[in-house]
Amino acid sequence: MDIVIRPETPADRAAIWDITKRAFAPMPYAGGNEQDLIDRLRDAGALEISLVADSKGRVVGHAAFSPAFAADGSPGWYALGPISVEPDLQRSGIGKALIAEGERLLRERDAAGCVLVGNPAYYSRFGFRPFPDLAPPGEPAAYFQILPLRVSNPDTVIGFHRLFYG
Ligand SMILES: CC(C)(COP(=O)(O)OP(=O)(O)OC[C@H]1O[C@@H](n2cnc3c(N)ncnc32)[C@H](O)[C@@H]1OP(=O)(O)O)[C@@H](O)C(=O)NCCC(=O)NCCS
């Protein structure tokens, strides 16, 4: 498939909302408001990196990266999510391409690391590792993972942007 990973433009806003809603809809762990979270992060200037997978002008995937916050005040932390791929096109490498480009851009910024809540069976292939002891309050510790970048041994609790909590 002919896919380009590129930053979002204002014209992508509706397509990102739509694909996120449809990708999360069947998921048992979905909160139901993932698509709105992206809009709220963007409106707050907190959508630091927003990548779309573009197939001949059609948005077929999206990944959001927002600032995350270390309890010890150390800078440079980010969170990945929500991430979505067009349901019919899942498991064909689009998610992988979005995460790889996101990681490249984070390294370019000298990011300390990137956190997420997700299935370790999937994210471990990208270098994310479970750090249950560093999960922020209220998050499922077993699913809290970090991709260490500049900081190779994270040792502080890392919290998500307040907009993740409504
Ligand atoms: C999660 C998601 C973004 C992954 O995107 P994708 O394009 O389907 O993933 P990829 O094809 O790049 O997957 C890369 C690898 O992970 C595997 N994989 C994909 N989804 C997986 C899953 N749910 N569990 C385990 N492995 C998975 C693929 O088989 C592939 O392995 P391979 O490289 O050995 O062939 C996509 O499935 C999706 O939109 N899901 C619904 C929304 C969602 O759950 N988002 C994440 C919430 S944490």
The ligand as an ORCA input file, in Angstrom:
! r2SCAN-3c Opt
* xyz 0 1
  C      -3.471     -0.720     17.881
  C      -3.412     -0.291     16.413
  C      -3.185      1.211     16.329
  C      -2.232     -1.038     15.759
  O      -2.111     -0.623     14.431
  P      -1.896     -1.690     13.260
  O      -1.638     -0.937     12.015
  O      -3.029     -2.646     13.296
  O      -0.583     -2.426     13.771
  P       0.617     -2.985     12.883
  O       0.070     -3.694     11.703
  O       1.605     -1.927     12.639
  O       1.188     -4.004     13.927
  C       2.528     -4.242     14.084
  C       2.655     -5.601     14.669
  O       1.833     -5.784     15.815
  C       0.928     -6.860     15.604
  N      -0.319     -6.458     16.219
  C      -1.210     -5.570     15.746
  N      -2.225     -5.413     16.610
  C      -1.944     -6.226     17.655
  C      -2.624     -6.513     18.875
  N      -3.788     -5.948     19.183
  N      -2.042     -7.374     19.732
  C      -0.864     -7.965     19.428
  N      -0.182     -7.744     18.284
  C      -0.720     -6.875     17.414
  C       0.877     -7.058     14.130
  O       0.579     -8.391     13.810
  C       2.268     -6.681     13.701
  O       3.148     -7.722     13.927
  P       4.246     -8.134     12.867
  O       5.051     -6.884     12.572
  O       5.016     -9.202     13.549
  O       3.448     -8.588     11.701
  C      -4.707     -0.669     15.654
  O      -4.901     -2.059     15.729
  C      -5.959      0.044     16.142
  O      -6.334      1.105     15.622
  N      -6.654     -0.528     17.140
  C      -7.898      0.068     17.640
  C      -7.621      1.281     18.500
  C      -6.679      0.930     19.633
  O      -6.868     -0.073     20.314
  N      -5.650      1.772     19.834
  C      -4.622      1.529     20.827
  C      -5.086      1.661     22.217
  S      -3.763      1.370     23.365
*
